[in-house]
Amino acid sequence: MVSFNRVILAGNLTRDPELRFTQSGTPVCGFGLAVNRVFSKNDEVDFFNVSAWRDLGERVANYTNKGDPVLVEGRLQYRTWEAQDGSKRSAVDVVADNVQFLSSRSDSDGASSGGGGQARGGGRGGRREEVDIDETDFEDIPF
């Protein structure tokens, strides 16, 4: 029997990412993603809950905010739990394997990398760190 569980979504964050830690100290970042569906006359939006674990989760929490465009690659995960009132609940979430930060249309100051990128390293306190890049340093690269 063949199984394949893969999803690729491009959309905008619906809220600021929330970084939490498991009891064993593993970081996990949760965020919402809005993805537009375009039909012949109607525009509709689908909303997804996404979780990113470990270093990926920390990068998403440190370098993105509500409204930022991202591309998420991952898998679907079905989970169930019992609510406080005793009823059984279930949900299908996206577990991210990769998150690509996309440049927004309003990035016209030339600081954007053009195609976006994945942040490297970790910021502090959930805020972005500004880095100046001198492109003349890339002239010595042989490719």
C-alpha positions in Angstrom: 0.0 0.0 0.0 1.4 3.4 -1.0 1.2 6.4 1.4 2.1 10.0 0.7 1.5 12.9 3.1 2.9 16.1 1.8 1.5 19.6 1.6 2.8 22.9 0.2 1.0 26.1 1.1 1.8 29.8 0.4 0.0 32.5 2.3 0.1 35.1 5.0 0.4 34.7 8.8 -2.9 35.4 10.5 -1.3 36.1 13.9 2.1 36.6 15.4 3.9 33.2 15.9 3.8 31.8 19.4 6.9 30.1 20.6 6.3 27.5 23.4 8.5 24.7 24.9 7.5 21.1 25.7 8.2 19.7 29.2 11.5 18.4 27.9 12.5 21.8 26.6 11.9 21.3 22.8 10.8 24.5 21.1 7.6 24.5 19.1 6.1 27.5 17.3 2.4 27.7 16.4 1.0 30.1 13.8 -2.0 30.5 11.6 -1.8 30.7 7.8 -4.4 32.2 5.4 -4.3 30.9 1.9 -6.3 32.5 -0.9 -8.4 30.3 -3.2 -9.3 32.0 -6.5 -12.3 30.8 -8.4 -14.0 32.3 -11.5 -15.9 34.9 -9.6 -15.4 34.3 -5.9 -12.3 34.8 -3.8 -12.2 32.5 -0.8 -9.7 32.0 2.0 -8.7 28.8 3.7 -7.1 29.0 7.2 -4.6 26.5 8.5 -2.9 25.9 11.9 0.8 25.3 11.5 3.4 24.0 13.9 7.2 24.2 13.4 9.5 22.4 15.8 13.0 22.9 17.1 15.3 25.3 15.2 12.8 25.9 12.5 10.2 27.0 15.1 12.7 29.4 16.7 13.5 30.9 13.3 9.8 31.4 12.4 9.1 33.0 15.8 12.2 35.3 15.6 11.8 36.5 12.0 8.1 36.6 11.1 5.1 38.6 12.2 1.4 38.8 11.5 0.8 39.4 7.8 4.1 38.2 6.6 4.0 36.0 3.5 5.5 32.5 3.8 5.7 29.2 1.9 5.3 26.2 4.1 6.3 22.6 3.2 5.2 19.9 5.5 2.7 17.1 6.3 -0.8 16.9 7.6 -1.3 15.5 11.1 -4.7 14.4 12.6 -5.0 14.8 16.4 -7.8 14.2 18.9 -8.4 15.3 22.5 -11.0 15.5 25.1 -12.3 19.0 25.9 -13.0 20.3 29.4 -16.7 19.6 29.0 -15.9 15.9 28.2 -16.6 16.1 24.4 -14.2 14.6 22.0 -12.5 17.1 19.6 -10.3 16.6 16.5 -8.3 18.7 14.1 -6.1 18.4 11.1 -2.9 20.6 11.4 0.1 21.2 9.3 3.5 20.2 10.7 6.1 22.2 8.9 9.3 20.7 7.6 10.5 23.9 5.9 9.3 27.5 6.0 10.4 29.9 3.3 10.1 33.6 4.1 8.8 35.5 1.1 9.2 39.1 0.4 6.1 41.1 0.5 4.9 43.4 -2.4 5.6 46.4 -0.2 9.3 45.6 0.0 10.6 48.2 -2.4 13.6 49.5 -0.5 16.0 47.1 -2.2 16.8 45.4 1.1 14.9 42.4 0.1 16.7 39.4 -1.3 14.2 39.3 -4.2 13.0 35.8 -3.6 12.9 35.8 0.1 14.9 33.4 2.2 15.2 31.3 5.2 16.7 33.1 8.2 19.9 31.8 9.6 20.9 31.8 13.2 18.7 32.8 16.1 17.4 36.2 17.2 16.6 37.2 20.7 13.2 38.0 22.3 11.1 37.1 19.2 12.2 40.2 17.3 13.9 40.6 13.9 17.6 41.5 13.7 18.6 43.9 11.0 21.8 42.8 9.1 23.5 44.9 6.5 25.0 42.9 3.6 27.7 44.3 1.4 27.2 42.6 -2.0 30.8 43.4 -3.0 31.9 40.6 -0.7 30.2 38.1 -3.1 32.5 39.0 -6.0 35.1 36.4 -5.0 32.6 33.5 -5.1 33.6 31.3 -8.1 30.0 30.4 -9.2 
